Amino acid sequence: SSKAGSGSAGFLFPRQMVKGAGSGRLPLSSGTSIPAVGFGDSYRHGADYDAFVLQNGFDLMDTAQLYGTEQQLGKAIAASGRPRGEIFISDKIYQKKNMGATATRDHVAAVLAKMGMPMGTSGGGGKGGGGYIDTFMIHHNERFLEEGGRDEGEGGAGGGSSGSGSSGGTALLDETWLAMEGLFKEGTLRSLAVSANS
């Protein structure tokens, strides 16, 4: 994995990229706003690199169940020294086994625990605070419908896919979205979306 600072000499940080762009944030229909520039997390980077990125101007960190980087991001946020409220986390749900009415809530709670931000906590940075996700998405929902839901073997870097037809996919997506809406109303998820939908 890359070490913090390696290859950073020519790296263009977002404060330079969005210079003169006002606050550098875009409004969302949920009433919150999203930073105009973000960093897509990767298992190839490691927590040290992610912390370096956070310390050098990125406010939005994008992670996902599919990437297998949620725990790494939690460590990076704690190591960055920045308060949780300054960092915008976008995350995505992918595996069929984590979707549905109860499973979605359990998955979100598990993700927040992995990041060191237990569900129901708020405020400060590091361990024990910031138990919410700024934007939570269903990942590749169109593909999910085509395949009737991804199997339980997917997730993490480089997972394959298999499906059993389109029946059941729509109902599971509906249940998942309704569970996400419930978590939004509670404040655990601050905005909802779909990702990689063509």
C-alpha positions as CSV (number, residue, x, y, z in Angstrom):
1,S,0.0,0.0,0.0
2,S,1.1,3.6,-0.6
3,K,2.6,5.5,2.3
4,A,1.4,8.9,3.3
5,G,3.2,11.4,1.2
6,S,4.6,9.0,-1.4
7,G,4.3,10.6,-4.8
8,S,2.7,13.7,-3.3
9,A,5.1,16.3,-4.9
10,G,3.1,16.6,-8.1
11,F,-0.3,15.9,-6.5
12,L,-2.9,18.6,-7.1
13,F,-5.0,19.0,-3.9
14,P,-8.6,20.1,-4.0
15,R,-8.1,23.5,-2.5
16,Q,-6.1,24.3,-5.5
17,M,-8.5,22.6,-7.8
18,V,-11.6,24.5,-6.5
19,K,-9.9,27.8,-5.9
20,G,-12.4,30.6,-6.4
21,A,-15.3,28.2,-6.3
22,G,-16.9,29.7,-3.2
23,S,-17.5,27.2,-0.5
24,G,-16.7,24.3,-2.9
25,R,-20.0,22.5,-1.9
26,L,-23.1,21.6,-3.8
27,P,-26.6,21.5,-2.3
28,L,-28.5,18.2,-2.0
29,S,-32.3,17.8,-1.9
30,S,-32.0,16.4,1.6
31,G,-31.0,19.8,2.9
32,T,-27.3,19.1,3.4
33,S,-24.5,19.8,0.9
34,I,-21.7,17.7,-0.6
35,P,-18.1,18.8,-1.2
36,A,-17.5,19.5,-4.9
37,V,-14.4,17.4,-5.0
38,G,-13.8,14.0,-3.3
39,F,-11.4,11.1,-3.1
40,G,-12.4,7.6,-4.1
41,D,-11.0,5.2,-1.5
42,S,-9.3,2.0,-2.5
43,Y,-7.9,-1.0,-0.7
44,R,-4.7,-0.3,-2.7
45,H,-4.1,2.9,-0.8
46,G,-4.2,2.0,2.9
47,A,-5.2,4.0,5.9
48,D,-2.0,6.1,6.0
49,Y,-2.6,7.4,2.5
50,D,-6.2,8.1,3.2
51,A,-5.3,10.1,6.3
52,F,-2.7,12.0,4.2
53,V,-5.4,12.9,1.7
54,L,-7.7,14.1,4.5
55,Q,-5.0,16.2,6.0
56,N,-4.3,17.9,2.7
57,G,-7.7,19.2,1.7
58,F,-10.1,16.5,0.8
59,D,-13.4,16.7,2.7
60,L,-15.3,13.9,0.8
61,M,-14.2,10.3,1.1
62,D,-16.0,7.8,-1.0
63,T,-16.0,4.1,0.2
64,A,-18.2,1.1,-0.5
65,Q,-18.9,-2.5,0.7
66,L,-17.6,-3.6,-2.7
67,Y,-14.2,-1.9,-2.2
68,G,-13.7,-3.5,1.3
69,T,-12.3,-0.2,2.7
70,E,-14.8,1.0,5.3
71,Q,-12.6,-0.1,8.3
72,Q,-9.6,1.5,6.6
73,L,-11.4,4.8,6.2
74,G,-12.4,4.8,9.9
75,K,-8.8,4.4,10.9
76,A,-7.8,7.2,8.4
77,I,-10.3,9.6,9.9
78,A,-9.1,9.0,13.4
79,A,-5.4,9.4,12.3
80,S,-6.2,12.6,10.3
81,G,-6.9,14.5,13.5
82,R,-9.9,16.2,11.8
83,P,-13.3,16.4,13.4
84,R,-15.9,14.0,12.0
85,G,-18.2,16.9,11.1
86,E,-15.7,18.3,8.6
87,I,-15.6,15.0,6.7
88,F,-18.3,13.9,4.2
89,I,-18.5,10.1,4.0
90,S,-20.3,8.5,1.0
91,D,-20.8,4.7,1.2
92,K,-22.6,2.1,-0.8
93,I,-24.4,-1.2,-0.1
94,Y,-23.9,-4.1,-2.6
95,Q,-24.4,-7.6,-1.3
96,K,-27.8,-9.3,-1.4
97,K,-27.3,-10.7,2.1
98,N,-27.1,-7.2,3.5
99,M,-30.2,-5.9,1.7
100,G,-33.8,-5.9,2.9
101,A,-35.8,-4.5,5.8
102,T,-33.7,-5.7,8.7
103,A,-30.5,-6.6,7.0
104,T,-29.9,-3.1,5.7
105,R,-30.2,-1.6,9.2
106,D,-27.8,-4.3,10.6
107,H,-25.4,-3.6,7.7
108,V,-25.3,0.1,8.4
109,A,-24.7,-0.5,12.1
110,A,-21.9,-2.9,11.3
111,V,-20.3,-0.5,8.9
112,L,-20.3,2.3,11.4
113,A,-18.9,0.0,14.1
114,K,-16.1,-0.9,11.6
115,M,-15.3,2.8,11.2
116,G,-15.2,3.3,15.0
117,M,-18.4,5.4,14.9
118,P,-21.1,3.4,16.5
119,M,-24.7,4.1,15.4
120,G,-26.4,6.6,17.6
121,T,-23.4,8.6,18.4
122,S,-22.8,12.1,17.1
123,G,-20.4,15.0,17.1
124,G,-16.7,14.9,17.4
125,G,-14.0,13.0,15.5
126,G,-12.2,9.7,16.0
127,K,-13.5,6.8,18.1
128,G,-16.9,7.0,19.6
129,G,-18.3,9.9,17.6
130,G,-19.9,10.6,14.3
131,G,-22.2,7.6,14.0
132,Y,-23.8,8.6,10.7
133,I,-23.1,8.3,7.0
134,D,-23.5,11.5,4.9
135,T,-24.6,9.8,1.7
136,F,-25.6,6.1,1.5
137,M,-26.3,4.5,-1.9
138,I,-27.4,1.3,-3.5
139,H,-24.5,0.2,-5.7
140,H,-25.1,-0.9,-9.3
141,N,-28.9,-1.2,-8.7
142,E,-29.7,-1.6,-12.4
143,R,-27.4,-4.6,-12.6
144,F,-28.9,-6.0,-9.5
145,L,-32.4,-5.9,-11.1
146,E,-31.1,-7.6,-14.2
147,E,-29.5,-10.4,-12.2
148,G,-32.2,-10.8,-9.6
149,G,-29.8,-9.8,-6.8
150,R,-26.1,-10.5,-6.3
151,D,-25.0,-13.6,-4.5
152,E,-23.5,-13.6,-1.0
153,G,-20.0,-14.3,-2.4
154,E,-19.6,-10.8,-3.7
155,G,-18.0,-7.8,-1.9
156,G,-14.5,-6.7,-1.3
157,A,-12.0,-6.2,-4.1
158,G,-12.6,-8.1,-7.3
159,G,-15.8,-10.0,-6.5
160,G,-17.7,-11.7,-9.4
161,S,-21.4,-11.9,-9.8
162,S,-24.1,-14.4,-10.4
163,G,-27.8,-14.1,-10.5
164,S,-31.0,-16.1,-10.7
165,G,-33.2,-13.9,-12.9
166,S,-35.0,-10.7,-12.3
167,S,-37.8,-12.0,-10.0
168,G,-37.3,-10.9,-6.4
169,G,-34.7,-8.1,-7.3
170,T,-37.3,-5.3,-7.3
171,A,-38.9,-6.3,-4.0
172,L,-35.5,-6.5,-2.3
173,L,-34.5,-3.1,-3.6
174,D,-37.8,-1.7,-2.4
175,E,-37.3,-3.1,1.1
176,T,-33.7,-1.8,1.1
177,W,-34.7,1.7,0.1
178,L,-37.5,1.8,2.7
179,A,-35.0,0.7,5.4
180,M,-32.7,3.5,4.2
181,E,-35.5,6.0,4.4
182,G,-36.1,4.9,8.0
183,L,-32.4,5.4,8.8
184,F,-32.5,8.8,7.1
185,K,-35.5,9.9,9.3
186,E,-33.4,8.8,12.3
187,G,-30.4,10.8,11.2
188,T,-28.1,7.8,10.7
189,L,-28.1,8.4,7.0
190,R,-28.0,12.1,6.0
191,S,-28.9,11.6,2.3
192,L,-29.8,8.7,0.0
193,A,-28.9,7.9,-3.6
194,V,-28.1,5.2,-6.2
195,S,-24.7,4.7,-7.7
196,A,-23.5,3.5,-11.1
197,N,-27.1,3.6,-12.5
198,S,-27.2,4.1,-16.3
